[in-house]
Amino acid sequence: MATLTIRNLDDSVKQALRERAARHGVSMEEEARVLLRAGLSGADKAAIEGKESLWDRVARLREKYGTAELEIPERTELAGERKVFADWQDRQ
């Protein structure tokens, strides 16, 4: 494992990282590792912050994998009439 030192980090950025780590119940170092991994894996900012909607995720997956075309057969005849309660008797 490597060690990374970041110099000249704005105090506001450090504070935001501290607060974010506290919300997630992890150390600042762990939160920084998570953010770096997500940022380098190509995830967008909304996904990193957990603000990506389900619709956005589905749209991203459709772009990546495409969609499936289902062939729905045309109805050629009407369904027959069913007597659902034909053998049912009133029991009193």
Secondary structure, DSSP 8 states (H G I E B T S, - for coil): -------S--HHHHHHHHHHHHHHTS-HHHHHHHHHHHHHTT--HHHHTT---HHHHHHHHHHHH-----------S------TTTT-----
